[in-house]
Every structure is written in C-alpha cells, then in structure tokens.
C-alpha cells in the first residue's frame, strides 16, 4: 500500500510553486496525498523565514508535526525551504524528530529523501545556491486549477540591507524561456486561465541568460498560448520598468493592466539605508509614466515602517508620498530585524510600538484612498474571473483585473445562473463595501 503524504506549504507564492513541484515529483514516485495529519504516514513542511512572523509560523508548524513524529503517529518528518536552508544546524540540534532537511536548491531530491526517511535512513540534502532552477516537472496545481503561478527565476542579486533572500536562495537565475513556455502550455492544458508571473524580481528576467532584459519577449510568447486569458505580473522593481515592458503591457490584450512594484519607502535617506536603487523623484516619475501610458493601470506596492533610523520626518515623507500617489493597492509591513543582514546591526533600531503605530497610520490613510477608489467603480462594467460560490447561497465570488488572488479585494455576484470556477463574465458594479465590490451579470442588470 502506498504511503500518504501531507505537504504543508508556508510563505509566498514562489514557495508554493516549489511545493507544487515537489507534489509532482512525489506523485511520480507513487506517493498519495492527504490534508489530514491523522491519515498521513509522513509530513513534508516547506518553510519560510523572510520575516519574523513567517519564521515563527514555520517553527511552530515544525514543532507541532514533531510531536506527531515523537509519538509515532507519522513515520517521517521532512523540512524543506528557506528555514531549512538558513537554520539547518539549529533545526538538527533542537528538533531531533526531524528526519531530514532539504535545501532550497535541492527540492528535486524530495522523493529520494522521503524514501530514505521512511526506511529510517534520514539524511540531509543540500546543493550550491548557484544551481539552475528546477524545470520540466509536471506540477500538481493547488490553487483551484483556474489560476497558477509561473516562477520565472530563482534567487536575487540585489543587496537590500534588510533581506535574507540572497543568502537562502542564491543569486538571480532565470529559467530558460522555452522551459517557461512549455510549463505555461501544460498549465493551460490543465485548465489554467490566469497565469501569474513571479520571481524575487520579475523585471530583470533573462539578463543572466540572454544579456538583456527579456521579460517583454517572454510575455509575447506567453500571450500566444491558447487557453490563457489573463497574464499578471508581480514583483516588478520600479527602476527596471522600461519602455519595452510598458509597450507590451499596453498593447497585449491578455496582459492585465496591473503591476506590483514594491517601493518599500519614499524617504531618500531611508531608501539609501535600505540599499534600494531609486529615490523619491524616480519613484514618482515611474508611477506618473505608467499612468500616462496605461491610464487604467492598477498599481500595487508594499512598504516597510520602522526601518532603523527612520525619523518622524521620514515617516511623514512616506505618508505624504502615499497620499499624493494614491496607489490602488498597498500593503505595509513593520521592519523585521533579521540576523545576518546589515540592517540588523544598524544603530537607532525603532521600538516595536512605534513601528506598529506608523504602520497603522499608513493603513488608515490607504483605507481612505482604497474606499474612494472602490466607490468610483460603481456603475462601471468589468470583466471578472469567477473564484467560486458561497455555500447555500446564490452568490459567487469573483475578481477583477485589479485584484490579484489572496492579496486584494473580491467582487460578489448575486445570480441564479450557474457559474463555474474559472469562468470569465462581464458584470456591472452596483455597490462597494470597503475593499470589496458588488456586481450583477451584465445581461441580468438590464432586466
């Protein structure tokens, strides 16, 4: 009888792609899967350690599963991902119930590792962080089947002073274009309608392989794939957004007019301390150009409050910038002091309560901006992708092009008509409720 595996995926969407690849590799070895730890013969945890909260979640999950391993309820416990790469020695010493650790560049060995662990031969598998990204694996998509992430590169060459990613993921390595096109076609054949491109930074895709930024070329190739209806871009560094990318986004109908550009701050002093490569005036110029060239573009960004040395004046500059730029979507994180990063040793660390207070002020400001933007949508037509329905009610949940899954708002449709997850329908927006919208099917709204 084949063993049942529970795989727990923590952290970002890039980590989720790794998890889906590991599921595909394990399925190819004959393993079956369960979401119920009581049915599992073994557990694989794909961890995250980007910031303190993610690290804590990963550790708590490992400890919870370690109790099952200790009691004999499961035969093996494997830990993979960023935490396993960064804290391999600490995990081995402090959590002996973990049978094996798998580094971020060695996930293709997961089936071998699990075979060994179930035989009581657990050992750790690591490779150089310069290894080529894993490709040509038929993933098991876990996002519902109608959308999927396409990881176009691994690692990062930036040296932001607060970030551990280069240490746990290595330098930037693009996936060859033909491999990505093959993977995207396979996803489309499985029913994926929305493809979301991710990497630590998508905008420099291809520079290491082809000697130039090749994201526009990749997008053109992906747009030719039958079945894909939306293509969405995440994690675009503002300084790398050029005319070629803007032109392709504007002219290709499949590409959502949505861009995620993490700016992190708007005070020149803090941007320099962060090791970022833009200043406030450059950020403003990029935003203004994008809106001029693509008037209906939806811009999302992320910010960090409480970075070491952030003064009240720096915070006020950030507040003023957010107020002026009126980003459509915005997330705010408090600075996490990560050991081994330059920022962790900087003087003038900010107290947690100050970080939280500044975060709350930014979110309150953004809430006003977002609520007004949602109200402005009332009366407009919009194409949406159906995400599912609310059990027991004639209400469907959907997203507009302005809403990436799991991070942005939703749109709710009240209809007696049967809709399927992944359907694209046109609605007329009838109301706004905070971040979310209410809509009617266009042909029903005229009745």
Secondary structure, DSSP 8 states (H G I E B T S, - for coil): ---EEEEEE-S-HHHHHHHHHHHHHHHHTT-EE-S-TTT-SEEEEEE--SSHHHHHHHHHHHHHHHHHHHHTSSSEEEEEEHHHHHSHHHHHHH-TT--EEE-TT-GGGHHHHHHHHHTT----B---TTS----S------S-SSEEEEE-EES-----TT--HHHHH-S-EE--HHHHHHHHHHHHHTT--EEEEE-S-STTTTHHHHSS--HHHHHHHHHTSTT--EEEE----GGG--HHHHHHHHH-TTEEEEEE---B---HHHHHHHT-S--HHHHHHHHHHHHHHSTT-EEEEEEEES-TT--HHHHHHHHHHHHHH--SEEEEEE----TTSGGGG-SS---HHHHHHHHHHHHHHHHHHHHHHHHHHTT-EEEEEEEEE-TTSSEEEEEETT--TTTS--EEEE-SS---TT-EEEEEEEEEETTEEEEEEHHHHT-
